[in-house]
Amino acid sequence: MVLTLQPIRRLFKSVGAKRVSDKAASELGKIMEEKTKLIALEAEKLSKHGNRRTIMKRDIKLARKILDE
């Protein structure tokens, strides 16, 4: 897992959770990484389609929109 547990715990706490188990934080981290990888792959395809080597903010936004449909 690339994401560490502490930032994930802060996310839980920002929505009002008092305590978060390691397993819960780890599971959310895995889900976040899977979704992030899918968005990154789609954004990379979009940048290549636009004949660019740099992934732009617009690629991320469009990739998210495509995957949410």
mmCIF file of the N, C-alpha and C atoms, coordinates in Angstrom:
data_MODEL
# 
_entry.id   MODEL 
# 
loop_
_atom_site.group_PDB 
_atom_site.id 
_atom_site.type_symbol 
_atom_site.label_atom_id 
_atom_site.label_alt_id 
_atom_site.label_comp_id 
_atom_site.label_asym_id 
_atom_site.label_entity_id 
_atom_site.label_seq_id 
_atom_site.pdbx_PDB_ins_code 
_atom_site.Cartn_x 
_atom_site.Cartn_y 
_atom_site.Cartn_z 
_atom_site.occupancy 
_atom_site.B_iso_or_equiv 
_atom_site.pdbx_formal_charge 
_atom_site.auth_seq_id 
_atom_site.auth_comp_id 
_atom_site.auth_asym_id 
_atom_site.auth_atom_id 
_atom_site.pdbx_PDB_model_num 
ATOM 1   N N  . MET A 1 1  ? 0.839   -1.178 0.000   1.00 0.00 ? 1  MET A N  1 
ATOM 2   C CA . MET A 1 1  ? 0.000   0.000  0.000   1.00 0.00 ? 1  MET A CA 1 
ATOM 3   C C  . MET A 1 1  ? 0.887   1.245  0.000   1.00 0.00 ? 1  MET A C  1 
ATOM 4   N N  . VAL A 1 2  ? 0.580   2.174  -0.876  1.00 0.00 ? 2  VAL A N  1 
ATOM 5   C CA . VAL A 1 2  ? 1.359   3.407  -0.999  1.00 0.00 ? 2  VAL A CA 1 
ATOM 6   C C  . VAL A 1 2  ? 0.909   4.436  0.042   1.00 0.00 ? 2  VAL A C  1 
ATOM 7   N N  . LEU A 1 3  ? -0.383  4.520  0.265   1.00 0.00 ? 3  LEU A N  1 
ATOM 8   C CA . LEU A 1 3  ? -0.915  5.473  1.244   1.00 0.00 ? 3  LEU A CA 1 
ATOM 9   C C  . LEU A 1 3  ? -0.645  4.975  2.663   1.00 0.00 ? 3  LEU A C  1 
ATOM 10  N N  . THR A 1 4  ? -0.310  5.891  3.540   1.00 0.00 ? 4  THR A N  1 
ATOM 11  C CA . THR A 1 4  ? -0.115  5.508  4.939   1.00 0.00 ? 4  THR A CA 1 
ATOM 12  C C  . THR A 1 4  ? -1.434  5.623  5.697   1.00 0.00 ? 4  THR A C  1 
ATOM 13  N N  . LEU A 1 5  ? -1.496  4.997  6.855   1.00 0.00 ? 5  LEU A N  1 
ATOM 14  C CA . LEU A 1 5  ? -2.749  4.959  7.613   1.00 0.00 ? 5  LEU A CA 1 
ATOM 15  C C  . LEU A 1 5  ? -3.125  6.300  8.245   1.00 0.00 ? 5  LEU A C  1 
ATOM 16  N N  . GLN A 1 6  ? -2.140  7.098  8.615   1.00 0.00 ? 6  GLN A N  1 
ATOM 17  C CA . GLN A 1 6  ? -2.442  8.338  9.330   1.00 0.00 ? 6  GLN A CA 1 
ATOM 18  C C  . GLN A 1 6  ? -3.312  9.316  8.534   1.00 0.00 ? 6  GLN A C  1 
ATOM 19  N N  . PRO A 1 7  ? -2.998  9.583  7.259   1.00 0.00 ? 7  PRO A N  1 
ATOM 20  C CA . PRO A 1 7  ? -3.884  10.481 6.508   1.00 0.00 ? 7  PRO A CA 1 
ATOM 21  C C  . PRO A 1 7  ? -5.298  9.919  6.333   1.00 0.00 ? 7  PRO A C  1 
ATOM 22  N N  . ILE A 1 8  ? -5.386  8.610  6.246   1.00 0.00 ? 8  ILE A N  1 
ATOM 23  C CA . ILE A 1 8  ? -6.702  7.976  6.110   1.00 0.00 ? 8  ILE A CA 1 
ATOM 24  C C  . ILE A 1 8  ? -7.485  8.127  7.410   1.00 0.00 ? 8  ILE A C  1 
ATOM 25  N N  . ARG A 1 9  ? -6.808  7.967  8.521   1.00 0.00 ? 9  ARG A N  1 
ATOM 26  C CA . ARG A 1 9  ? -7.455  8.189  9.824   1.00 0.00 ? 9  ARG A CA 1 
ATOM 27  C C  . ARG A 1 9  ? -7.964  9.631  9.927   1.00 0.00 ? 9  ARG A C  1 
ATOM 28  N N  . ARG A 1 10 ? -7.160  10.594 9.445   1.00 0.00 ? 10 ARG A N  1 
ATOM 29  C CA . ARG A 1 10 ? -7.591  11.999 9.478   1.00 0.00 ? 10 ARG A CA 1 
ATOM 30  C C  . ARG A 1 10 ? -8.841  12.209 8.635   1.00 0.00 ? 10 ARG A C  1 
ATOM 31  N N  . LEU A 1 11 ? -8.936  11.502 7.515   1.00 0.00 ? 11 LEU A N  1 
ATOM 32  C CA . LEU A 1 11 ? -10.148 11.587 6.700   1.00 0.00 ? 11 LEU A CA 1 
ATOM 33  C C  . LEU A 1 11 ? -11.364 11.110 7.491   1.00 0.00 ? 11 LEU A C  1 
ATOM 34  N N  . PHE A 1 12 ? -11.225 9.971  8.140   1.00 0.00 ? 12 PHE A N  1 
ATOM 35  C CA . PHE A 1 12 ? -12.324 9.458  8.971   1.00 0.00 ? 12 PHE A CA 1 
ATOM 36  C C  . PHE A 1 12 ? -12.707 10.474 10.046  1.00 0.00 ? 12 PHE A C  1 
ATOM 37  N N  . LYS A 1 13 ? -11.708 11.014 10.716  1.00 0.00 ? 13 LYS A N  1 
ATOM 38  C CA . LYS A 1 13 ? -11.970 11.961 11.801  1.00 0.00 ? 13 LYS A CA 1 
ATOM 39  C C  . LYS A 1 13 ? -12.591 13.254 11.294  1.00 0.00 ? 13 LYS A C  1 
ATOM 40  N N  . SER A 1 14 ? -12.264 13.646 10.050  1.00 0.00 ? 14 SER A N  1 
ATOM 41  C CA . SER A 1 14 ? -12.838 14.871 9.486   1.00 0.00 ? 14 SER A CA 1 
ATOM 42  C C  . SER A 1 14 ? -14.341 14.743 9.252   1.00 0.00 ? 14 SER A C  1 
ATOM 43  N N  . VAL A 1 15 ? -14.833 13.507 9.196   1.00 0.00 ? 15 VAL A N  1 
ATOM 44  C CA . VAL A 1 15 ? -16.275 13.293 9.039   1.00 0.00 ? 15 VAL A CA 1 
ATOM 45  C C  . VAL A 1 15 ? -16.928 12.878 10.348  1.00 0.00 ? 15 VAL A C  1 
ATOM 46  N N  . GLY A 1 16 ? -16.169 12.985 11.456  1.00 0.00 ? 16 GLY A N  1 
ATOM 47  C CA . GLY A 1 16 ? -16.752 12.770 12.776  1.00 0.00 ? 16 GLY A CA 1 
ATOM 48  C C  . GLY A 1 16 ? -16.454 11.470 13.475  1.00 0.00 ? 16 GLY A C  1 
ATOM 49  N N  . ALA A 1 17 ? -15.666 10.585 12.857  1.00 0.00 ? 17 ALA A N  1 
ATOM 50  C CA . ALA A 1 17 ? -15.337 9.319  13.517  1.00 0.00 ? 17 ALA A CA 1 
ATOM 51  C C  . ALA A 1 17 ? -14.454 9.580  14.735  1.00 0.00 ? 17 ALA A C  1 
ATOM 52  N N  . LYS A 1 18 ? -14.787 8.946  15.839  1.00 0.00 ? 18 LYS A N  1 
ATOM 53  C CA . LYS A 1 18 ? -13.996 9.104  17.071  1.00 0.00 ? 18 LYS A CA 1 
ATOM 54  C C  . LYS A 1 18 ? -12.756 8.219  17.047  1.00 0.00 ? 18 LYS A C  1 
ATOM 55  N N  . ARG A 1 19 ? -12.952 6.962  16.648  1.00 0.00 ? 19 ARG A N  1 
ATOM 56  C CA . ARG A 1 19 ? -11.845 6.006  16.596  1.00 0.00 ? 19 ARG A CA 1 
ATOM 57  C C  . ARG A 1 19 ? -11.937 5.209  15.305  1.00 0.00 ? 19 ARG A C  1 
ATOM 58  N N  . VAL A 1 20 ? -10.775 4.809  14.795  1.00 0.00 ? 20 VAL A N  1 
ATOM 59  C CA . VAL A 1 20 ? -10.722 4.046  13.546  1.00 0.00 ? 20 VAL A CA 1 
ATOM 60  C C  . VAL A 1 20 ? -9.713  2.915  13.724  1.00 0.00 ? 20 VAL A C  1 
ATOM 61  N N  . SER A 1 21 ? -10.140 1.706  13.431  1.00 0.00 ? 21 SER A N  1 
ATOM 62  C CA . SER A 1 21 ? -9.223  0.569  13.565  1.00 0.00 ? 21 SER A CA 1 
ATOM 63  C C  . SER A 1 21 ? -8.214  0.571  12.420  1.00 0.00 ? 21 SER A C  1 
ATOM 64  N N  . ASP A 1 22 ? -7.085  -0.094 12.644  1.00 0.00 ? 22 ASP A N  1 
ATOM 65  C CA . ASP A 1 22 ? -6.070  -0.228 11.600  1.00 0.00 ? 22 ASP A CA 1 
ATOM 66  C C  . ASP A 1 22 ? -6.642  -0.929 10.372  1.00 0.00 ? 22 ASP A C  1 
ATOM 67  N N  . LYS A 1 23 ? -7.455  -1.959 10.616  1.00 0.00 ? 23 LYS A N  1 
ATOM 68  C CA . LYS A 1 23 ? -8.035  -2.718 9.505   1.00 0.00 ? 23 LYS A CA 1 
ATOM 69  C C  . LYS A 1 23 ? -8.982  -1.854 8.676   1.00 0.00 ? 23 LYS A C  1 
ATOM 70  N N  . ALA A 1 24 ? -9.773  -1.007 9.342   1.00 0.00 ? 24 ALA A N  1 
ATOM 71  C CA . ALA A 1 24 ? -10.696 -0.125 8.614   1.00 0.00 ? 24 ALA A CA 1 
ATOM 72  C C  . ALA A 1 24 ? -9.920  0.889  7.784   1.00 0.00 ? 24 ALA A C  1 
ATOM 73  N N  . ALA A 1 25 ? -8.903  1.497  8.365   1.00 0.00 ? 25 ALA A N  1 
ATOM 74  C CA . ALA A 1 25 ? -8.085  2.476  7.643   1.00 0.00 ? 25 ALA A CA 1 
ATOM 75  C C  . ALA A 1 25 ? -7.359  1.806  6.476   1.00 0.00 ? 25 ALA A C  1 
ATOM 76  N N  . SER A 1 26 ? -6.857  0.602  6.695   1.00 0.00 ? 26 SER A N  1 
ATOM 77  C CA . SER A 1 26 ? -6.161  -0.133 5.650   1.00 0.00 ? 26 SER A CA 1 
ATOM 78  C C  . SER A 1 26 ? -7.099  -0.483 4.500   1.00 0.00 ? 26 SER A C  1 
ATOM 79  N N  . GLU A 1 27 ? -8.300  -0.920 4.825   1.00 0.00 ? 27 GLU A N  1 
ATOM 80  C CA . GLU A 1 27 ? -9.272  -1.289 3.793   1.00 0.00 ? 27 GLU A CA 1 
ATOM 81  C C  . GLU A 1 27 ? -9.661  -0.082 2.948   1.00 0.00 ? 27 GLU A C  1 
ATOM 82  N N  . LEU A 1 28 ? -9.924  1.053  3.597   1.00 0.00 ? 28 LEU A N  1 
ATOM 83  C CA . LEU A 1 28 ? -10.247 2.261  2.840   1.00 0.00 ? 28 LEU A CA 1 
ATOM 84  C C  . LEU A 1 28 ? -9.048  2.667  1.981   1.00 0.00 ? 28 LEU A C  1 
ATOM 85  N N  . GLY A 1 29 ? -7.843  2.535  2.512   1.00 0.00 ? 29 GLY A N  1 
ATOM 86  C CA . GLY A 1 29 ? -6.639  2.854  1.752   1.00 0.00 ? 29 GLY A CA 1 
ATOM 87  C C  . GLY A 1 29 ? -6.527  2.014  0.489   1.00 0.00 ? 29 GLY A C  1 
ATOM 88  N N  . LYS A 1 30 ? -6.829  0.717  0.598   1.00 0.00 ? 30 LYS A N  1 
ATOM 89  C CA . LYS A 1 30 ? -6.787  -0.172 -0.566  1.00 0.00 ? 30 LYS A CA 1 
ATOM 90  C C  . LYS A 1 30 ? -7.796  0.263  -1.619  1.00 0.00 ? 30 LYS A C  1 
ATOM 91  N N  . ILE A 1 31 ? -8.992  0.600  -1.177  1.00 0.00 ? 31 ILE A N  1 
ATOM 92  C CA . ILE A 1 31 ? -10.047 1.048  -2.104  1.00 0.00 ? 31 ILE A CA 1 
ATOM 93  C C  . ILE A 1 31 ? -9.634  2.352  -2.780  1.00 0.00 ? 31 ILE A C  1 
ATOM 94  N N  . MET A 1 32 ? -9.090  3.279  -1.995  1.00 0.00 ? 32 MET A N  1 
ATOM 95  C CA . MET A 1 32 ? -8.651  4.563  -2.550  1.00 0.00 ? 32 MET A CA 1 
ATOM 96  C C  . MET A 1 32 ? -7.536  4.362  -3.580  1.00 0.00 ? 32 MET A C  1 
ATOM 97  N N  . GLU A 1 33 ? -6.615  3.470  -3.287  1.00 0.00 ? 33 GLU A N  1 
ATOM 98  C CA . GLU A 1 33 ? -5.521  3.214  -4.223  1.00 0.00 ? 33 GLU A CA 1 
ATOM 99  C C  . GLU A 1 33 ? -6.022  2.589  -5.515  1.00 0.00 ? 33 GLU A C  1 
ATOM 100 N N  . GLU A 1 34 ? -6.958  1.644  -5.412  1.00 0.00 ? 34 GLU A N  1 
ATOM 101 C CA . GLU A 1 34 ? -7.517  1.020  -6.609  1.00 0.00 ? 34 GLU A CA 1 
ATOM 102 C C  . GLU A 1 34 ? -8.185  2.064  -7.497  1.00 0.00 ? 34 GLU A C  1 
ATOM 103 N N  . LYS A 1 35 ? -9.012  2.900  -6.893  1.00 0.00 ? 35 LYS A N  1 
ATOM 104 C CA . LYS A 1 35 ? -9.725  3.947  -7.641  1.00 0.00 ? 35 LYS A CA 1 
ATOM 105 C C  . LYS A 1 35 ? -8.727  4.941  -8.237  1.00 0.00 ? 35 LYS A C  1 
ATOM 106 N N  . THR A 1 36 ? -7.731  5.322  -7.459  1.00 0.00 ? 36 THR A N  1 
ATOM 107 C CA . THR A 1 36 ? -6.723  6.271  -7.926  1.00 0.00 ? 36 THR A CA 1 
ATOM 108 C C  . THR A 1 36 ? -5.937  5.711  -9.106  1.00 0.00 ? 36 THR A C  1 
ATOM 109 N N  . LYS A 1 37 ? -5.580  4.435  -9.046  1.00 0.00 ? 37 LYS A N  1 
ATOM 110 C CA . LYS A 1 37 ? -4.848  3.811  -10.148 1.00 0.00 ? 37 LYS A CA 1 
ATOM 111 C C  . LYS A 1 37 ? -5.681  3.802  -11.424 1.00 0.00 ? 37 LYS A C  1 
ATOM 112 N N  . LEU A 1 38 ? -6.980  3.506  -11.299 1.00 0.00 ? 38 LEU A N  1 
ATOM 113 C CA . LEU A 1 38 ? -7.857  3.517  -12.468 1.00 0.00 ? 38 LEU A CA 1 
ATOM 114 C C  . LEU A 1 38 ? -7.931  4.913  -13.084 1.00 0.00 ? 38 LEU A C  1 
ATOM 115 N N  . ILE A 1 39 ? -8.068  5.924  -12.239 1.00 0.00 ? 39 ILE A N  1 
ATOM 116 C CA . ILE A 1 39 ? -8.110  7.310  -12.727 1.00 0.00 ? 39 ILE A CA 1 
ATOM 117 C C  . ILE A 1 39 ? -6.781  7.668  -13.387 1.00 0.00 ? 39 ILE A C  1 
ATOM 118 N N  . ALA A 1 40 ? -5.675  7.284  -12.774 1.00 0.00 ? 40 ALA A N  1 
ATOM 119 C CA . ALA A 1 40 ? -4.355  7.592  -13.325 1.00 0.00 ? 40 ALA A CA 1 
ATOM 120 C C  . ALA A 1 40 ? -4.155  6.927  -14.684 1.00 0.00 ? 40 ALA A C  1 
ATOM 121 N N  . LEU A 1 41 ? -4.574  5.675  -14.813 1.00 0.00 ? 41 LEU A N  1 
ATOM 122 C CA . LEU A 1 41 ? -4.451  4.978  -16.098 1.00 0.00 ? 41 LEU A CA 1 
ATOM 123 C C  . LEU A 1 41 ? -5.279  5.661  -17.179 1.00 0.00 ? 41 LEU A C  1 
ATOM 124 N N  . GLU A 1 42 ? -6.510  6.029  -16.839 1.00 0.00 ? 42 GLU A N  1 
ATOM 125 C CA . GLU A 1 42 ? -7.389  6.699  -17.805 1.00 0.00 ? 42 GLU A CA 1 
ATOM 126 C C  . GLU A 1 42 ? -6.823  8.069  -18.170 1.00 0.00 ? 42 GLU A C  1 
ATOM 127 N N  . ALA A 1 43 ? -6.317  8.795  -17.197 1.00 0.00 ? 43 ALA A N  1 
ATOM 128 C CA . ALA A 1 43 ? -5.737  10.114 -17.450 1.00 0.00 ? 43 ALA A CA 1 
ATOM 129 C C  . ALA A 1 43 ? -4.502  9.991  -18.347 1.00 0.00 ? 43 ALA A C  1 
ATOM 130 N N  . GLU A 1 44 ? -3.735  8.946  -18.155 1.00 0.00 ? 44 GLU A N  1 
ATOM 131 C CA . GLU A 1 44 ? -2.553  8.726  -18.988 1.00 0.00 ? 44 GLU A CA 1 
ATOM 132 C C  . GLU A 1 44 ? -2.966  8.469  -20.436 1.00 0.00 ? 44 GLU A C  1 
ATOM 133 N N  . LYS A 1 45 ? -4.027  7.693  -20.629 1.00 0.00 ? 45 LYS A N  1 
ATOM 134 C CA . LYS A 1 45 ? -4.548  7.454  -21.984 1.00 0.00 ? 45 LYS A CA 1 
ATOM 135 C C  . LYS A 1 45 ? -4.996  8.758  -22.621 1.00 0.00 ? 45 LYS A C  1 
ATOM 136 N N  . LEU A 1 46 ? -5.665  9.594  -21.835 1.00 0.00 ? 46 LEU A N  1 
ATOM 137 C CA . LEU A 1 46 ? -6.147  10.871 -22.360 1.00 0.00 ? 46 LEU A CA 1 
ATOM 138 C C  . LEU A 1 46 ? -4.999  11.788 -22.752 1.00 0.00 ? 46 LEU A C  1 
ATOM 139 N N  . SER A 1 47 ? -3.945  11.809 -21.963 1.00 0.00 ? 47 SER A N  1 
ATOM 140 C CA . SER A 1 47 ? -2.798  12.664 -22.307 1.00 0.00 ? 47 SER A CA 1 
ATOM 141 C C  . SER A 1 47 ? -2.116  12.165 -23.574 1.00 0.00 ? 47 SER A C  1 
ATOM 142 N N  . LYS A 1 48 ? -2.008  10.845 -23.728 1.00 0.00 ? 48 LYS A N  1 
ATOM 143 C CA . LYS A 1 48 ? -1.422  10.291 -24.951 1.00 0.00 ? 48 LYS A CA 1 
ATOM 144 C C  . LYS A 1 48 ? -2.288  10.620 -26.160 1.00 0.00 ? 48 LYS A C  1 
ATOM 145 N N  . HIS A 1 49 ? -3.600  10.512 -25.976 1.00 0.00 ? 49 HIS A N  1 
ATOM 146 C CA . HIS A 1 49 ? -4.532  10.839 -27.057 1.00 0.00 ? 49 HIS A CA 1 
ATOM 147 C C  . HIS A 1 49 ? -4.363  12.299 -27.489 1.00 0.00 ? 49 HIS A C  1 
ATOM 148 N N  . GLY A 1 50 ? -4.045  13.163 -26.552 1.00 0.00 ? 50 GLY A N  1 
ATOM 149 C CA . GLY A 1 50 ? -3.817  14.574 -26.844 1.00 0.00 ? 50 GLY A CA 1 
ATOM 150 C C  . GLY A 1 50 ? -2.383  14.869 -27.262 1.00 0.00 ? 50 GLY A C  1 
ATOM 151 N N  . ASN A 1 51 ? -1.622  13.807 -27.582 1.00 0.00 ? 51 ASN A N  1 
ATOM 152 C CA . ASN A 1 51 ? -0.218  13.936 -27.993 1.00 0.00 ? 51 ASN A CA 1 
ATOM 153 C C  . ASN A 1 51 ? 0.619   14.693 -26.964 1.00 0.00 ? 51 ASN A C  1 
ATOM 154 N N  . ARG A 1 52 ? 0.364   14.400 -25.688 1.00 0.00 ? 52 ARG A N  1 
ATOM 155 C CA . ARG A 1 52 ? 1.128   15.027 -24.602 1.00 0.00 ? 52 ARG A CA 1 
ATOM 156 C C  . ARG A 1 52 ? 1.762   13.946 -23.746 1.00 0.00 ? 52 ARG A C  1 
ATOM 157 N N  . ARG A 1 53 ? 2.881   14.287 -23.142 1.00 0.00 ? 53 ARG A N  1 
ATOM 158 C CA . ARG A 1 53 ? 3.521   13.376 -22.194 1.00 0.00 ? 53 ARG A CA 1 
ATOM 159 C C  . ARG A 1 53 ? 3.171   13.763 -20.764 1.00 0.00 ? 53 ARG A C  1 
ATOM 160 N N  . THR A 1 54 ? 2.615   14.945 -20.594 1.00 0.00 ? 54 THR A N  1 
ATOM 161 C CA . THR A 1 54 ? 2.279   15.443 -19.267 1.00 0.00 ? 54 THR A CA 1 
ATOM 162 C C  . THR A 1 54 ? 0.786   15.249 -18.992 1.00 0.00 ? 54 THR A C  1 
ATOM 163 N N  . ILE A 1 55 ? 0.476   14.646 -17.867 1.00 0.00 ? 55 ILE A N  1 
ATOM 164 C CA . ILE A 1 55 ? -0.922  14.512 -17.446 1.00 0.00 ? 55 ILE A CA 1 
ATOM 165 C C  . ILE A 1 55 ? -1.331  15.834 -16.808 1.00 0.00 ? 55 ILE A C  1 
ATOM 166 N N  . MET A 1 56 ? -2.419  16.389 -17.308 1.00 0.00 ? 56 MET A N  1 
ATOM 167 C CA . MET A 1 56 ? -2.908  17.683 -16.851 1.00 0.00 ? 56 MET A CA 1 
ATOM 168 C C  . MET A 1 56 ? -4.111  17.498 -15.919 1.00 0.00 ? 56 MET A C  1 
ATOM 169 N N  . LYS A 1 57 ? -4.437  18.560 -15.215 1.00 0.00 ? 57 LYS A N  1 
ATOM 170 C CA . LYS A 1 57 ? -5.597  18.553 -14.323 1.00 0.00 ? 57 LYS A CA 1 
ATOM 171 C C  . LYS A 1 57 ? -6.858  18.162 -15.092 1.00 0.00 ? 57 LYS A C  1 
ATOM 172 N N  . ARG A 1 58 ? -6.993  18.659 -16.300 1.00 0.00 ? 58 ARG A N  1 
ATOM 173 C CA . ARG A 1 58 ? -8.183  18.355 -17.110 1.00 0.00 ? 58 ARG A CA 1 
ATOM 174 C C  . ARG A 1 58 ? -8.261  16.863 -17.438 1.00 0.00 ? 58 ARG A C  1 
ATOM 175 N N  . ASP A 1 59 ? -7.110  16.196 -17.570 1.00 0.00 ? 59 ASP A N  1 
ATOM 176 C CA . ASP A 1 59 ? -7.102  14.747 -17.818 1.00 0.00 ? 59 ASP A CA 1 
ATOM 177 C C  . ASP A 1 59 ? -7.659  13.998 -16.610 1.00 0.00 ? 59 ASP A C  1 
ATOM 178 N N  . ILE A 1 60 ? -7.273  14.434 -15.429 1.00 0.00 ? 60 ILE A N  1 
ATOM 179 C CA . ILE A 1 60 ? -7.752  13.802 -14.197 1.00 0.00 ? 60 ILE A CA 1 
ATOM 180 C C  . ILE A 1 60 ? -9.266  13.995 -14.078 1.00 0.00 ? 60 ILE A C  1 
ATOM 181 N N  . LYS A 1 61 ? -9.722  15.216 -14.308 1.00 0.00 ? 61 LYS A N  1 
ATOM 182 C CA . LYS A 1 61 ? -11.152 15.495 -14.199 1.00 0.00 ? 61 LYS A CA 1 
ATOM 183 C C  . LYS A 1 61 ? -11.957 14.680 -15.210 1.00 0.00 ? 61 LYS A C  1 
ATOM 184 N N  . LEU A 1 62 ? -11.484 14.626 -16.437 1.00 0.00 ? 62 LEU A N  1 
ATOM 185 C CA . LEU A 1 62 ? -12.195 13.873 -17.467 1.00 0.00 ? 62 LEU A CA 1 
ATOM 186 C C  . LEU A 1 62 ? -12.140 12.367 -17.187 1.00 0.00 ? 62 LEU A C  1 
ATOM 187 N N  . ALA A 1 63 ? -10.998 11.887 -16.727 1.00 0.00 ? 63 ALA A N  1 
ATOM 188 C CA . ALA A 1 63 ? -10.866 10.458 -16.402 1.00 0.00 ? 63 ALA A CA 1 
ATOM 189 C C  . ALA A 1 63 ? -11.860 10.085 -15.302 1.00 0.00 ? 63 ALA A C  1 
ATOM 190 N N  . ARG A 1 64 ? -11.967 10.922 -14.294 1.00 0.00 ? 64 ARG A N  1 
ATOM 191 C CA . ARG A 1 64 ? -12.923 10.651 -13.206 1.00 0.00 ? 64 ARG A CA 1 
ATOM 192 C C  . ARG A 1 64 ? -14.349 10.624 -13.747 1.00 0.00 ? 64 ARG A C  1 
ATOM 193 N N  . LYS A 1 65 ? -14.669 11.579 -14.617 1.00 0.00 ? 65 LYS A N  1 
ATOM 194 C CA . LYS A 1 65 ? -16.009 11.639 -15.195 1.00 0.00 ? 65 LYS A CA 1 
ATOM 195 C C  . LYS A 1 65 ? -16.300 10.382 -16.030 1.00 0.00 ? 65 LYS A C  1 
ATOM 196 N N  . ILE A 1 66 ? -15.333 9.980  -16.828 1.00 0.00 ? 66 ILE A N  1 
ATOM 197 C CA . ILE A 1 66 ? -15.497 8.773  -17.657 1.00 0.00 ? 66 ILE A CA 1 
ATOM 198 C C  . ILE A 1 66 ? -15.722 7.547  -16.787 1.00 0.00 ? 66 ILE A C  1 
ATOM 199 N N  . LEU A 1 67 ? -14.935 7.398  -15.745 1.00 0.00 ? 67 LEU A N  1 
ATOM 200 C CA . LEU A 1 67 ? -15.041 6.211  -14.886 1.00 0.00 ? 67 LEU A CA 1 
ATOM 201 C C  . LEU A 1 67 ? -16.303 6.221  -14.031 1.00 0.00 ? 67 LEU A C  1 
ATOM 202 N N  . ASP A 1 68 ? -16.823 7.405  -13.713 1.00 0.00 ? 68 ASP A N  1 
ATOM 203 C CA . ASP A 1 68 ? -18.041 7.480  -12.913 1.00 0.00 ? 68 ASP A CA 1 
ATOM 204 C C  . ASP A 1 68 ? -19.306 7.168  -13.718 1.00 0.00 ? 68 ASP A C  1 
ATOM 205 N N  . GLU A 1 69 ? -19.183 7.215  -15.041 1.00 0.00 ? 69 GLU A N  1 
ATOM 206 C CA . GLU A 1 69 ? -20.361 6.947  -15.885 1.00 0.00 ? 69 GLU A CA 1 
ATOM 207 C C  . GLU A 1 69 ? -20.648 5.499  -16.020 1.00 0.00 ? 69 GLU A C  1 
# 
